Amino acid sequence: MTSRAEDAPAGPTIGDIARDEKPAEKPEEVPEVPDVGAEGPADLDQRSLFDPAAAKRIVTMWVLTPSLAVVTSYPVFAFLL
């Protein structure tokens, strides 16, 4: 014996959603996209390949996040347990 809830679909199906969806709008003009490999090595400089500020942020967060977790969790567990 099965219930009516088991026979009914759980929710709208992908087909139900797709039928109600309008087709995507097409742009009037297509933007220019360079071909793959069109940018040569002469166009790339050290600054475009490596951002020192981003590296500094990543390393700082890499060290700071676990350090803060240890510093804040120790008092919590010391007082609760």
C-alpha positions as CSV (number, residue, x, y, z in Angstrom):
1,M,0.0,0.0,0.0
2,T,1.4,3.4,-1.0
3,S,0.3,6.8,0.0
4,R,-0.7,9.6,-2.3
5,A,2.3,11.6,-1.3
6,E,4.6,8.9,-2.7
7,D,2.9,8.8,-6.0
8,A,2.9,12.6,-6.5
9,P,6.1,14.3,-7.7
10,A,8.1,16.0,-4.9
11,G,7.9,19.4,-6.6
12,P,8.1,21.0,-10.0
13,T,10.2,19.1,-12.5
14,I,12.8,20.6,-14.7
15,G,10.4,20.3,-17.7
16,D,7.7,22.3,-15.8
17,I,10.2,25.1,-15.1
18,A,11.6,25.1,-18.6
19,R,8.1,25.3,-20.2
20,D,7.4,28.6,-18.3
21,E,10.9,30.1,-19.1
22,K,11.2,32.7,-21.8
23,P,14.0,32.3,-24.4
24,A,17.2,34.1,-23.6
25,E,17.7,37.6,-25.2
26,K,20.3,37.8,-27.9
27,P,22.6,40.9,-27.8
28,E,22.4,43.2,-30.7
29,E,26.2,43.4,-31.1
30,V,28.6,40.7,-30.2
31,P,31.6,41.9,-28.2
32,E,35.1,41.4,-29.6
33,V,36.9,38.5,-28.0
34,P,40.6,37.8,-28.8
35,D,41.6,34.5,-30.1
36,V,43.2,32.0,-27.7
37,G,46.9,32.6,-27.7
38,A,46.5,36.1,-29.3
39,E,48.2,37.7,-26.3
40,G,51.9,37.2,-26.7
41,P,54.7,37.0,-24.1
42,A,55.6,40.6,-25.0
43,D,52.2,41.7,-23.7
44,L,52.7,40.1,-20.3
45,D,54.8,41.8,-17.7
46,Q,55.8,40.8,-14.2
47,R,53.0,43.0,-12.6
48,S,50.3,41.3,-14.6
49,L,51.5,37.8,-13.6
50,F,52.1,38.4,-9.9
51,D,50.3,40.8,-7.6
52,P,52.4,41.3,-4.4
53,A,49.4,42.8,-2.5
54,A,47.3,39.8,-3.2
55,A,50.1,37.4,-2.2
56,K,50.5,39.4,1.1
57,R,46.7,39.2,1.8
58,I,46.7,35.4,1.2
59,V,49.7,34.7,3.3
60,T,48.4,36.9,6.1
61,M,45.0,35.3,6.2
62,W,46.7,31.8,5.9
63,V,48.6,32.5,9.1
64,L,46.0,34.8,10.9
65,T,43.0,32.5,10.6
66,P,44.3,29.4,12.4
67,S,46.1,31.6,14.9
68,L,42.9,33.5,15.8
69,A,41.0,30.2,16.0
70,V,43.5,28.8,18.6
71,V,43.5,32.0,20.6
72,T,39.7,32.3,20.8
73,S,39.0,28.6,21.3
74,Y,41.4,28.0,24.2
75,P,39.6,30.4,26.6
76,V,36.2,29.0,25.5
77,F,37.1,25.4,26.2
78,A,39.0,26.4,29.4
79,F,36.0,28.0,30.9
80,L,33.4,25.6,29.6
81,L,35.1,22.3,30.3
